[in-house]
């Protein structure tokens, strides 16, 4: 069933607001209106959020109710919000019973927790990448964030024809380094450092 556009007609909004009020009155727990913008009607109870949409089908309306997940769920998990639909003229108590049975489940609470943990982990990794990138840029005079990947990549040029880039990986524990037109002396120094790392990585890491 297609959802309506983000722009609600007056009648769509009236239906959505009416059903949201009925849900808040009949669902267990304390629910409050929490509209993120003028185009969405939502109610919330602690970490749970329900979005209520009125969908026009000919001259009648059905109500689509979605159990929303925390912001960032799409980027950090494979989870998707669950939706149930009801006739707009059903009694509020019956709609609330269906929502409680189909949406407000233990699985929903577990999904909220999973998303919250995944988003927090992604934020920690982002902070670690930014910290490492800042540290690397401080070691290379003139290094600057790459315009198309400012969170992960820095690039530099000079002296002379030397140029390169460093891309910090997601876990901030490794990186990809690309160098071009490396002076022979610097190439020898880098080769020696790599050689020492291959034979005794712990010793080299401690020296760094």
Residue pairs with C-beta under 8 A, 6 or more apart in sequence:
1 55
1 57
1 62
1 64
1 85
2 55
3 53
3 55
3 64
4 12
4 53
4 54
4 55
4 56
6 39
6 40
7 39
8 16
8 39
8 54
9 56
11 54
11 61
12 53
12 54
12 56
12 61
13 41
13 54
14 54
15 54
15 61
15 63
15 88
16 41
16 52
16 53
16 54
16 63
17 41
17 52
19 52
19 54
19 63
19 65
19 88
19 92
19 95
20 33
20 41
20 42
20 43
20 50
20 52
21 92
22 92
22 93
22 95
22 96
23 31
23 43
23 50
23 52
23 65
23 92
23 95
23 96
23 99
24 31
24 32
24 33
24 43
25 92
25 96
26 92
26 93
26 95
26 96
26 97
27 45
27 96
27 99
27 100
27 104
28 100
29 45
29 46
29 48
30 45
31 43
31 44
31 45
31 50
32 43
32 44
32 45
33 41
33 42
33 43
34 42
34 43
34 44
34 49
35 41
35 42
36 42
40 51
41 51
41 52
41 53
42 49
42 50
42 51
42 52
42 68
43 49
43 50
43 52
44 50
47 70
47 109
47 112
47 116
48 67
48 104
48 108
48 109
48 112
49 67
49 68
50 65
50 66
50 67
50 68
50 99
50 103
51 65
51 66
51 68
52 63
52 64
52 65
53 63
53 64
53 65
53 66
54 61
54 62
54 63
54 64
54 88
55 61
55 62
55 63
55 64
55 85
60 87
60 88
61 88
62 85
62 86
62 87
62 88
63 85
63 86
63 87
63 88
63 95
64 83
64 84
64 85
65 83
65 84
65 85
65 86
65 95
65 99
65 103
66 81
66 82
66 83
67 81
67 82
67 83
67 103
67 104
67 108
68 81
69 79
69 80
69 81
69 111
69 112
69 115
70 112
70 115
70 116
70 119
71 119
72 115
72 118
72 119
72 122
73 79
73 81
73 115
73 118
73 119
75 122
76 115
76 118
76 119
76 121
76 122
77 114
77 115
77 118
79 111
79 114
79 115
82 102
82 103
82 108
84 98
84 99
84 102
84 103
86 94
86 95
86 98
125 170
125 171
125 172
126 151
128 171
128 172
129 151
129 152
129 168
129 170
129 172
130 151
131 172
132 168
132 172
132 175
133 145
133 151
133 152
133 153
133 154
133 166
133 168
136 143
136 154
136 166
136 168
136 175
137 143
137 144
137 145
137 154
140 154
140 156
142 156
142 157
142 158
143 154
143 155
143 156
144 154
144 155
144 156
145 153
145 154
146 153
146 154
146 155
146 165
149 167
152 167
152 168
152 169
153 165
153 166
153 167
153 168
154 165
154 166
155 163
155 164
155 165
155 166
156 163
156 164
156 165
157 163
160 181
160 183
161 180
161 181
162 179
162 180
162 181
162 182
162 183
162 186
163 179
163 180
163 181
164 177
164 178
164 179
164 180
164 182
165 177
165 178
166 175
166 176
166 177
166 178
167 175
167 176
167 177
168 175
169 175
169 176
179 190
182 190
193 204
196 203
196 204
197 204
197 205
